[in-house]
Amino acid sequence: MNPRIKEAAPGQNYTVHLIFDNGEEGVFDVKPYLDKGVFKELKNLNSFNSVKPFMGTIQWKNGQDFCPDTLYIESKRLTRRCT
């Protein structure tokens, strides 16, 4: 089983910044989904910005969500800088 979402925040250009329960961080690009089914509503930035973590994944105010495995596999990992 892949890690689940602990924190989520809307980013620029229809991306979502994710923090997984294993401490990894990533950015998930929602743009490829915006012309498909229920995700079309997310073109409206007010709707898109309503994203929040929900039961190990992310969800928007009208119920759109992604499989947590998809979020982990398709997100671009962010590397942490040592200071």
Sequence and secondary structure as in RCSB ss.txt:
>XXXX:A:sequence
MNPRIKEAAPGQNYTVHLIFDNGEEGVFDVKPYLDKGVFKELKNLNSFNSVKPFMGTIQWKNGQDFCPDTLYIES
KRLTRRCT
>XXXX:A:secstr
    EEEEEE TTSEEEEEETTS EEEEE GGGTTSGGGGGGGSHHHHTT EEETTEEE TTS B  HHHHHHHS
EEE     
